[in-house]
Amino acid sequence: ATNVGFRPFSGILQHPDGTVLKQLQPPPRGPREQEFYNKVFAADCCDSVLLELRKYLPKYFGIWSPPTAPNDLYLKLEDVTCKFNKPCIMDVKIGQKSYDPYASAEKIHQQVSKYPLMEEIGFLVLGMRVYHVCTDSYETQNQHYGRSLTKETIKDGVSRFFHNGSSLRKDAIAASIQKIEKILEWFESQEQLNFYASSLLFVYEGSCQLTNTRLSGGTLVEKRVMPKGLLPDGDILEFNNNINVINATENGKIEASVGKSFSKIYALHKNAYSKRHHSQISLKVENLEQDSVWKNTCISQEHLNGNVLPQLEKVFCHMSAEIKESADVDIRMIDFAHVFPSNTKDDGYIYGLKNLITVLQNILDN
């Protein structure tokens, strides 16, 4: 039997091959979403509008069903979080209406009452999950959080997704704006599809990233590249060095640590609290001449003299010149149970995208 793992986040299942499985909804929503994916990803598709749209969707791999329940149908989709170590995820419903043109009066009333500000704001935060670097833990917010946001609090409400517990990830905000603008360009250029109750899935890298710098004499120093100017404990590092350097340990030595493995699932992580003490320097040193590697060992401070110490200082103080900062961000359109043919621009979705860009820009500017 196929071993499929459950992901509590949005009811998503994980297929062993790395894709995710979204259960097909009851008719007419499920078949409509399946038809949409089939049309956009058809092998013989030659519609330039749909071919361009593919860039902004998770890749589609057809329908899947478990061998033991062949009537249970799932959409087999790309896992857009798989490349991230500590994915920060937000689901934002876009548009002025969360009901389609064929909705009953009862359905319209139900949807409007859930979030009366949808028409004015143009989007709704359905949930978020944010990695906090200081505590190695996640903060989560559900749909009730998003529905509590007003015109006055929407900016602070959205900015929470980009705050890692120590600082605002302005790099991720700027990258998000650029990606949304590309999606907006697509909507401005097409008049054949209208989207209702569809979402944007935001994902950005919440963890520090590992890079290597080679010192003269064949020594490699492994550095953790943090969000600009930050250390895991929240201290600001002068010159925005982006190096995980704190203090020497109490016994006057520098601890060399090995990076932890990272989980890559949507679900809430249940890792034990593992905040690093202020008295660590995260370094991994390789002596290439002796072809040996020290892991979880200590290097005496007296060894960091002569030519080595100035080189380390150079690495620590001038990293911003060496590393080009670019946030690892992905944004995809998801949820297509209410997509309909049209002969006009999707003004409601466009309105929502523009207002979301405005909110993000205001967060960035302030």
Secondary structure by P-SEA (a helix, b strand, c coil): ccbbbbbcccbbbbccccbbbbcccccaaaaaaaaaaaaaaccccccaaaaaaccccccccccccccccccbbbbbbbcccccccccbbbbbbbccccccccccaaaaaaaaaacccccccccccccbbbbbccccbbbbbcaaaaaacccccaaaaaacccccccccaaaaaaaaaaaaaaaaaaaaaccccccccbbbbbbbbcbbbbbbbbcccbbbbbbbbcccccccccccccccccccccccccccbbbbbcbbbbbbcccccccccccccccccbbbbbccccccccccbbbbcccccaaaaaaaaaaacccccccccccbbbbbbccccccccccccaaaaaaaaaaaaaaaaaaaac
